[in-house]
């Protein structure tokens, strides 16, 4: 059971003893005040400090130092840079990289670090790569590619994500090498005339994996199959040419190209057409490209063929019109006579149902969402008129009585027979505050700001009701920010309030602890990189083999599509399985999705700012962690996966901690 959390102001844990907690460890010996703290996916705590250069003659001759701390012991595992630089270097922060355990440094040439042991994946400055034009990741094989200048030549370079070793730099991929260019060069040399001005060869889109030992690279000079180990070209093919027979005009976004991997072929997406090519030689598998209304953003994998969904429309106007097409996967022949026009530039989300393929359509121009159903066999909409939604769709799920949907302003079930919402639930008028909700097995709960009530949807029975019998009142001007499903009821909480409502609708308790006046949102301090790893962890843990058992059911079709989507996104994520920290990341990912028993709030105890643990089931205050006396805006991070709290007192003159200046304190939240 995973709670849908819209605001991480509180982090949860279980088994807290009702006593004052002493820190388990202290990281001391830090030369300067800590500027930031953040957690990596493997649990490593990363802190930053501003240090003086070794030969500094003034206070502004400084550099940013990052340190990786072992969360179990407080020992500093690594530092970056390991040796102080020769000049001032201020780094504004770090950014975790989606679907990898790594992070990159901000506002400096591309520098990527493994937080587990601090080893460099890439440091463009040290590698001598300048004028970086782009970079990306080959997650199936575990490599990083970089396009930039090396030794005076524009190159594509490849790095091993596990070791950080640069495998090669290839300049031939970005050089003109066709026969016409060769003849022009010889003619120029013979006559002394200048060559006509030509644009430099461009990398078109991000390269993709071809298995774990090869990669497909598309440039304005052609498509290349490149051996990962050596950088040598296995084969080269011409770019797909849609102008044979003048079937497609290409004046729109001529430089746009995207490659999408498939299990047995790869797809070349251009601004107004798409085609499929062979992994064996790069030649087109489809006899003719498929004309599209905009660049294809996603492919829905249906057992009958591929449904092509544009990510934007090239049609201008107040109401953008998209065009869905279904093609034969093997031949590219269109299976719907005319494409399926829809009012909206983007398919927001979709799900197979017994009524057809439910699609949520988003129109960026009008900021409206709508639902309709597609009869896949004929390529027709089932409903004569789209069903408009209040707000932006965030989630849909097929349930026995219809299609459960959640937007940022409404939750309801769209009846498959009535084509209308089943319940008279309130619609939230405040667009800036998304609905707080929790998805719990056969139940769905949400809190409405419109009438201050909690509503329950029984997915199986298709019923809905207001849960609470009495008015929900939060003190201090707060409103519920998190909803959590418990064994005996629903817990709602904010920074300083916790309310528990039993499944019978009665309020069990309402706890309020006045906050510290200068308190800042805990959400600003919590940055859990696990959220960015969840998809690839799931794929890597179960493998990427395709599901063949469709059995004609909507659920089987959804699973088939999801398996193909996962493959297109990360392949088998083989690189992750070989990392020594994979087990830790996988276990932490599971732990972070669990519902724990306590919520943290900050208040004052005997005049001192104190973190307190409130039991969500009883309202009883458990552990109390006192902070430095004048630390009104404390710097701390709570890790729900390891059940640890990390605190760094700010300002060396603060008193009351008794641990010395410039320290990090590690607290165990549970007593075991």
C-alpha positions in Angstrom: 0.0 0.0 0.0 1.6 3.2 -1.1 0.2 6.6 -0.1 0.0 9.3 -2.7 1.7 12.2 -1.1 1.4 15.7 -2.5 3.6 17.4 0.0 6.5 15.8 1.9 6.3 18.0 5.0 6.5 15.0 7.3 8.4 11.7 7.2 7.2 8.6 8.9 8.6 5.7 11.0 7.6 3.0 13.4 8.5 1.8 16.9 9.6 5.1 18.6 10.3 4.9 22.3 8.9 7.7 24.4 12.1 9.1 25.7 14.7 11.8 24.8 16.9 10.6 22.0 20.7 11.0 22.0 22.5 11.0 18.6 24.0 7.7 17.4 26.9 9.5 15.9 28.5 12.8 15.2 30.4 13.9 12.2 32.9 16.5 13.5 36.0 18.1 12.3 34.2 20.1 9.6 36.0 23.3 8.9 33.0 25.5 8.0 29.3 25.7 8.4 27.2 23.3 6.4 25.3 24.9 3.5 23.1 22.0 2.4 22.2 18.4 3.0 20.6 15.9 0.7 20.1 12.1 0.5 21.1 10.0 -2.4 19.2 6.9 -3.6 21.6 4.5 -1.8 21.2 6.4 1.5 24.4 8.4 1.4 24.0 11.8 3.0 25.7 14.5 0.9 26.6 17.8 2.5 28.2 20.9 1.1 30.4 23.5 2.8 32.3 26.6 1.6 36.0 26.2 2.2 38.9 28.7 2.0 41.5 28.0 -0.7 44.8 26.8 0.8 46.7 30.0 0.0 43.7 32.4 0.4 44.6 35.9 1.3 41.0 37.1 1.6 37.7 35.7 2.8 36.2 35.5 -0.7 38.8 33.1 -2.1 36.7 30.0 -1.5 35.5 26.8 -3.1 32.5 24.5 -2.6 33.3 21.1 -1.0 30.9 18.2 -1.2 31.2 15.3 1.3 29.5 11.9 1.3 28.6 10.6 4.8 27.8 7.0 5.7 24.4 7.2 7.3 25.0 4.3 9.6 28.3 5.6 11.2 28.7 9.3 10.3 32.1 8.6 8.7 33.0 10.8 5.7 33.4 8.3 2.8 34.5 10.8 0.2 35.1 14.4 -0.7 34.8 16.3 -3.9 37.1 17.8 -4.9 39.5 15.5 -3.2 42.2 18.1 -3.7 41.4 21.9 -3.3 41.3 23.7 -6.7 43.7 26.4 -7.6 41.0 29.1 -8.1 37.7 30.1 -6.7 35.0 27.6 -7.6 31.4 28.0 -6.3 29.0 25.2 -7.2 25.4 26.1 -6.8 24.2 22.5 -5.9 23.6 19.0 -7.2 21.0 17.5 -9.4 20.0 13.8 -9.3 19.8 12.1 -12.6 16.6 10.2 -13.4 16.8 6.4 -13.6 20.4 6.4 -12.3 21.8 6.5 -8.8 24.2 9.4 -9.8 24.1 13.1 -9.5 25.7 16.0 -11.5 27.0 19.3 -10.3 25.3 22.5 -11.2 26.7 25.5 -13.0 30.0 23.8 -14.0 31.1 21.8 -17.0 29.5 18.4 -16.9 30.6 16.5 -13.8 28.8 13.3 -12.7 29.5 11.5 -9.4 28.5 8.2 -7.9 27.4 9.1 -4.3 28.1 5.6 -3.1 31.8 6.0 -3.1 32.4 9.4 -4.7 34.1 8.1 -7.8 33.8 10.3 -10.9 31.7 9.0 -13.8 32.8 11.9 -15.9 34.6 15.2 -15.4 34.6 17.0 -18.8 37.3 19.4 -17.7 39.7 16.6 -16.7 38.9 14.7 -19.8 39.7 17.7 -22.0 36.3 17.8 -23.5 35.1 21.3 -24.2 32.1 23.0 -26.0 29.7 20.3 -24.7 26.7 20.1 -27.1 24.7 17.4 -25.4 24.8 14.2 -23.3 22.6 11.3 -22.3 22.4 7.8 -21.0 22.3 4.3 -22.4 20.6 2.6 -19.5 20.3 -0.9 -21.0 24.1 -1.2 -21.2 25.0 1.4 -18.6 26.9 4.1 -20.5 27.0 7.8 -20.8 27.5 9.6 -24.1 28.8 13.1 -24.5 28.9 15.3 -27.7 31.6 17.9 -27.5 35.1 19.0 -28.8 38.1 16.8 -27.9 41.6 17.4 -29.3 40.3 20.0 -31.6 37.7 17.8 -33.2 33.9 17.5 -32.6 33.4 14.0 -31.2 31.0 11.7 -29.5 32.6 10.2 -26.4 31.4 7.2 -24.4 31.9 6.5 -20.7 31.2 3.4 -18.6 28.6 4.3 -15.9 29.9 1.7 -13.5 33.6 2.6 -13.5 33.7 6.1 -14.9 36.2 5.0 -17.5 36.2 6.8 -20.9 36.0 4.1 -23.6 36.5 6.2 -26.7 36.0 9.5 -28.5 34.9 9.2 -32.1 35.2 12.2 -34.5 34.2 10.3 -37.6 30.6 10.3 -36.6 30.4 14.1 -36.9 32.4 14.4 -40.1 31.1 14.6 -43.7 32.0 11.3 -45.3 29.7 10.8 -48.3 30.9 10.5 -51.9 29.6 13.9 -53.0 31.5 15.6 -50.2 34.6 13.7 -51.1 34.4 14.7 -54.8 33.8 18.4 -53.8 36.9 18.3 -51.6 39.0 16.9 -54.4 37.6 19.4 -56.9 38.4 22.2 -54.5 41.9 21.0 -53.9 42.5 20.7 -57.7 41.0 24.1 -58.7 41.8 26.1 -55.6 38.2 27.2 -55.3 36.4 27.4 -51.9 33.9 24.8 -50.8 30.3 25.9 -50.6 29.2 26.8 -47.0 27.7 23.9 -45.3 26.2 23.4 -41.8 28.3 21.2 -39.5 27.1 17.7 -39.0 24.6 17.5 -36.2 23.7 14.8 -33.7 20.0 14.2 -34.2 18.4 13.3 -31.0 19.8 10.9 -28.3 21.5 7.7 -29.2 19.8 4.5 -28.1 21.0 1.0 -27.2 21.1 -1.8 -29.7 21.4 -4.6 -27.1 24.1 -4.2 -24.5 27.1 -4.2 -26.9 26.0 -1.7 -29.6 24.4 1.7 -29.9 22.4 3.5 -32.7 23.6 7.0 -33.4 21.7 9.3 -35.8 23.4 12.4 -37.3 22.6 14.7 -40.2 25.1 12.5 -42.1 23.2 9.2 -41.6 22.5 6.5 -39.0 25.3 4.4 -37.5 25.5 1.2 -35.6 28.5 1.7 -33.2 30.3 -1.0 -31.2 30.3 0.1 -27.5 33.6 -1.4 -26.7 35.6 0.2 -29.4 33.6 3.0 -31.0 34.0 1.4 -34.4 31.1 1.6 -36.9 29.4 -1.8 -37.5 27.2 -0.4 -40.3 26.0 3.0 -41.7 22.7 3.7 -43.4 21.2 6.7 -45.0 18.6 8.8 -43.2 15.0 7.8 -44.1 13.9 9.9 -47.1 10.2 10.8 -47.0 10.5 12.8 -50.2 10.6 9.8 -52.5 7.4 10.3 -54.4 7.0 13.7 -52.6 4.6 12.1 -50.1 5.6 14.3 -47.2 6.5 18.0 -46.8 9.4 18.5 -44.4 9.6 22.2 -43.9 8.5 21.9 -40.2 11.3 21.4 -37.7 13.7 19.7 -40.2 16.4 19.2 -37.6 14.1 17.3 -35.1 14.7 13.6 -34.8 14.0 11.1 -32.0 15.0 7.4 -31.9 12.7 4.9 -30.0 14.0 1.4 -29.4 11.8 -1.6 -29.9 12.4 -5.3 -29.2 13.0 -6.2 -32.8 13.3 -2.9 -34.7 13.9 0.8 -33.9 11.7 3.7 -34.8 12.8 7.0 -36.4 10.5 9.9 -35.4 10.6 13.2 -37.3 8.5 16.3 -36.9 5.8 15.2 -39.4 6.5 11.5 -40.1 7.7 8.3 -38.5 9.2 5.1 -39.8 10.8 1.8 -38.6 14.3 0.6 -39.3 16.2 -2.7 -39.0 18.7 -3.3 -36.2 20.7 -5.4 -38.7 21.5 -2.8 -41.3 19.6 0.4 -40.5 17.4 0.2 -43.6 13.8 1.0 -43.5 11.5 -1.9 -42.6 8.4 0.0 -43.5 8.0 0.6 -47.3 6.8 4.2 -46.6 7.0 6.5 -43.7 3.8 7.3 -41.8 2.7 10.9 -42.0 1.8 12.5 -38.6 0.3 15.7 -37.3 3.3 16.3 -35.0 6.3 14.5 -33.5 5.2 11.2 -32.0 5.6 11.4 -28.2 4.6 7.9 -27.3 3.6 4.6 -28.8 0.7 2.6 -27.4 1.5 -1.1 -28.0 -1.7 -2.8 -29.0 -1.9 -6.5 -29.9 -3.3 -5.4 -33.3 -0.6 -2.8 -34.0 1.0 0.4 -32.9 -1.1 3.5 -31.9 1.0 6.6 -32.6 0.3 9.5 -30.3 1.7 13.0 -31.1 3.4 14.9 -28.2 2.3 18.2 -29.7 0.4 19.3 -32.7 1.7 21.4 -35.6 -1.8 22.8 -36.1 -2.0 26.4 -34.9 -5.0 28.0 -33.3 -7.0 28.3 -30.1 -8.1 24.6 -30.3 -5.2 22.3 -31.2 -6.1 19.2 -33.1 -4.1 16.0 -32.8 -4.2 13.0 -35.0 -4.0 9.4 -33.7 -2.9 6.7 -36.1 -2.7 2.9 -35.8 -0.3 1.1 -38.0 0.8 -2.5 -38.7 3.8 -3.1 -36.5 5.6 -5.1 -39.3 4.8 -3.0 -42.4 3.7 0.4 -41.2 0.5 0.2 -43.2 -2.2 2.4 -41.6 -5.0 0.3 -40.1 -7.4 3.2 -39.5 -8.7 4.7 -42.7 -8.3 8.3 -41.8 -6.5 8.8 -38.4 -8.5 9.7 -35.4 -8.7 13.5 -34.8 -9.0 14.7 -31.2 -9.3 18.1 -29.6 -6.0 18.4 -27.8 -2.4 18.4 -28.7 -1.4 15.6 -26.3 -2.7 12.2 -24.9 -2.1 12.7 -21.2 -2.7 9.2 -20.1 -4.7 6.1 -21.2 -5.9 2.7 -20.0 -7.6 -0.3 -21.7 -11.2 -1.0 -20.6 -13.9 -3.3 -21.7 -15.5 -0.3 -23.3 -12.4 0.5 -25.3 -9.1 2.3 -24.9 -9.8 5.2 -22.5 -7.7 8.2 -23.4 -7.3 11.5 -21.5 -6.7 14.3 -23.9 -5.0 17.5 -22.9 -5.2 20.7 -24.8 -2.3 22.9 -23.7 -3.8 26.0 -25.4 -7.1 25.8 -23.4 -5.7 24.1 -20.3 -8.5 21.6 -20.5 -8.6 17.8 -20.2 -11.2 15.4 -21.5 -11.9 11.6 -21.6 -13.2 9.5 -24.4 -13.0 5.8 -25.4 -11.5 4.5 -28.7 -12.8 1.4 -30.4 -9.4 0.1 -31.5 -10.7 -2.2 -34.3 -12.4 0.7 -36.2 -10.4 3.7 -34.9 -13.6 5.5 -33.8 -14.5 7.3 -30.6 -17.1 5.4 -28.7 -18.7 8.6 -27.2 -20.2 11.1 -29.5 -18.9 13.9 -27.2 -15.8 14.0 -25.0 -16.4 14.1 -21.2 -14.7 17.3 -19.9 -12.7 17.0 -16.7 -12.2 19.7 -14.0 -8.5 20.2 -13.7 -5.4 18.4 -15.1 -5.6 14.6 -15.1 -3.0 12.9 -12.8 -4.3 9.3 -12.5 -6.8 6.9 -14.0 -7.6 3.3 -13.1 -10.1 0.8 -14.5 -12.5 -0.4 -11.7 -15.6 -2.6 -12.1 -18.1 0.3 -12.3 -16.1 2.5 -14.6 -13.0 4.6 -14.8 -11.6 6.1 -11.6 -9.9 9.4 -12.3 -8.1 11.9 -10.2 -7.2 15.4 -11.4 -5.6 18.2 -9.4 -9.1 19.4 -8.6 -11.5 16.4 -8.7 -11.8 12.7 -7.9 -14.6 10.5 -9.3 -15.6 7.4 -11.3 -16.7 7.9 -14.8 -19.5 5.4 -15.4 -19.0 3.2 -18.5 -22.7 3.0 -19.1 -23.8 6.5 -18.2 -20.7 8.3 -19.5 -21.0 10.6 -16.5 -19.4 10.9 -13.0 -21.1 8.6 -10.5 -20.9 10.8 -7.5 -21.8 14.4 -6.5 -18.4 15.1 -5.0 -17.2 18.7 -4.7 -14.7 20.1 -7.2 -11.9 22.1 -5.8 -11.9 25.7 -7.0 -8.3 26.5 -6.0 -6.1 25.5 -8.9 -2.9 26.3 -7.0 -3.6 23.6 -4.4 -3.9 20.0 -5.8 -6.3 17.6 -4.0 -4.6 15.5 -1.3 -5.4 11.8 -1.8 -4.4 8.2 -1.0 -4.8 5.1 -3.1 -5.3 2.0 -0.9 -6.1 -1.3 -2.5 -9.9 -1.4 -3.1 -10.4 2.1 -1.6 -9.5 5.6 -2.7 -9.6 8.5 -0.2 -9.3 12.3 -0.7 -9.6 15.5 1.2 -11.6 18.3 -0.2 -10.6 21.9 0.5 -14.1 23.0 -0.8 -16.0 21.6 2.2 -13.3 20.3 4.5 -14.3 16.7 4.3 -12.7 13.3 3.6 -14.4 11.2 0.9 -14.1 7.4 0.4 -14.6 5.5 -2.8 -15.1 1.8 -2.7 -13.6 0.7 -6.1 -15.1 -2.8 -6.1 -18.7 -1.8 -5.2 -18.6 1.5 -7.1 -19.9 3.5 -4.1 -18.7 6.8 -2.6 -19.4 8.6 0.6 -18.3 11.3 3.0 -16.2 9.6 5.7 -16.1 12.0 8.6 -19.2 12.7 10.7 -17.9 15.9 12.3 -16.1 18.9 10.8 -12.4 18.6 10.4 -10.6 21.5 12.1 -6.9 22.2 11.8 -5.5 24.9 14.1 -3.0 27.6 13.4 -4.5 28.4 10.0 -3.2 25.1 8.5 -5.0 22.7 6.1 -4.3 19.0 5.6 -1.2 18.4 3.5 -0.9 14.5 3.7 -3.5 11.8 3.9 -2.5 8.3 5.1 -4.4 5.1 5.2 -4.1 3.3 8.6 -5.4 -0.1 9.9 -8.3 1.5 11.8 -8.9 4.7 9.8 -7.5 7.7 8.0 -4.8 10.1 9.4 -4.5 13.6 8.1 -1.6 15.9 9.0 0.2 19.1 8.2 3.2 20.7 9.8 1.7 21.0 13.3 -1.6 19.1 13.2 -2.5 15.4 13.2 -6.1 14.3 12.9 -7.4 10.6 13.0 -10.7 9.6 11.6 -12.0 6.0 12.1 -13.6 4.1 9.3 -16.9 4.5 11.2 -16.5 8.3 10.6 -15.7 9.3 14.2 -12.8 11.6 15.1 -10.4 9.7 17.4 -8.1 12.6 18.2 -6.9 16.0 17.0 -3.4 16.9 18.1 -1.9 20.4 17.6 1.6 21.5 18.5 2.3 25.2 18.0 5.1 25.7 15.6 8.3 27.6 15.8 7.6 31.1 14.4 10.3 31.0 11.7 9.7 27.4 10.8 10.3 26.5 7.1 8.6 23.7 5.3 10.3 20.3 5.8 9.6 19.7 2.1 12.3 22.2 1.3 14.8 20.1 3.2 13.8 16.7 1.9 15.1 15.5 -1.4 14.8 11.8 -1.8 16.5 10.6 -5.0 14.6 7.3 -4.7 11.7 8.9 -6.5 13.8 9.3 -9.5 15.0 5.7 -9.4 11.6 3.9 -8.9 10.9 3.0 -12.6 14.3 1.6 -13.4 14.5 -0.3 -10.1 11.2 -2.0 -10.8 12.3 -2.9 -14.4 15.7 -4.1 -13.3 14.3 -6.2 -10.5 11.9 -8.2 -12.6 13.6 -8.1 -16.0 12.4 -6.7 -19.3 11.0 -9.8 -21.0 7.8 -9.1 -22.9 4.5 -10.5 -21.8 2.9 -12.7 -24.4 -0.3 -13.7 -22.5 -2.9 -11.2 -23.6 -5.9 -13.6 -23.4 -8.1 -10.8 -24.9 -8.6 -9.0 -21.6 -8.1 -5.3 -20.9 -5.9 -6.0 -18.0 -3.7 -8.3 -20.1 -3.5 -5.6 -22.8 -2.4 -3.1 -20.2 0.3 -5.4 -19.0 1.5 -6.0 -22.5 1.7 -2.3 -23.3 3.5 -1.5 -20.0 6.1 -4.2 -20.7 6.9 -2.6 -24.0 6.9 0.9 -22.6 9.4 -0.2 -20.0 11.6 -1.7 -22.6 11.6 1.5 -24.7 12.4 3.5 -21.6 15.3 1.5 -20.0 15.7 -1.8 -21.8 16.7 -4.4 -19.3 18.5 -1.9 -17.1 21.3 -4.4 -17.0 23.8 -1.9 -15.8 22.0 -1.4 -12.5 22.0 -5.1 -11.6 25.8 -5.1 -11.7 26.2 -2.1 -9.3 27.3 -3.0 -5.8 24.7 -0.6 -4.4 21.7 -2.1 -6.3 20.5 -4.2 -3.3 20.6 -1.2 -1.1 18.7 0.9 -3.6 16.1 -1.7 -4.2 15.5 -2.3 -0.5 15.3 1.4 0.3 12.8 1.8 -2.6 10.5 -0.8 -1.1 10.9 0.7 2.4 10.1 4.3 1.3 6.8 3.1 -0.2 5.6 1.6 3.1 3.2 3.3 5.5 5.0 4.0 8.9 3.5 4.8 12.2 4.7 8.2 13.2 4.8 11.7 11.8 7.4 14.3 12.7 6.5 17.9 13.7 8.6 20.7 15.1 7.5 22.6 18.2 9.0 24.2 21.3 9.7 22.2 24.4 10.9 24.2 27.4 11.7 27.1 25.1 13.9 24.9 22.8 12.9 24.0 19.2 12.3 20.3 19.3 11.3 17.6 16.8 8.6 15.4 18.1 7.2 12.1 16.9 3.4 11.8 17.0 1.8 8.4 16.7 -0.6 8.5 13.8 -2.9 5.9 15.4 -3.0 7.3 19.0 -1.9 10.9 18.9 0.6 10.1 21.6 3.9 12.0 21.4 6.9 9.6 21.3 10.5 10.6 20.9 11.7 14.2 21.3 14.9 15.4 19.6 16.0 18.8 21.0 17.6 21.2 18.6 20.1 24.0 19.2 18.4 26.7 21.3 18.4 29.5 18.7 18.1 27.3 15.6 14.7 28.6 14.5 15.1 27.4 10.9 17.0 24.1 11.4 18.7 22.2 8.6 17.7 18.6 8.8 16.7 15.6 6.6 14.6 12.7 7.6 15.0 9.4 5.8 11.9 7.2 5.9 13.7 4.3 4.3 16.5 4.0 6.9 14.4 5.6 9.7 17.2 8.1 10.4 17.2 11.8 11.1 20.2 14.0 10.2 20.6 17.4 11.7 23.3 20.1 11.1 23.2 23.0 13.5 23.7 26.3 11.6 26.0 29.0 12.9 29.0 27.9 15.0 27.9 30.2 17.8 24.7 28.3 18.5 24.7 26.7 21.9 22.8 23.8 23.4 23.9 20.9 21.3 27.1 20.2 23.2 28.9 18.5 20.3 31.2 21.3 19.1 31.1 23.5 16.1 30.2 22.5 12.5 28.8 19.0 13.0 26.2 16.6 11.6 24.3 14.6 14.1 22.7 11.2 13.2 19.6 10.1 15.1 17.9 6.7 14.9 14.2 7.3 15.0 13.3 3.8 16.0 14.5 1.9 19.0 15.3 -1.7 18.1 
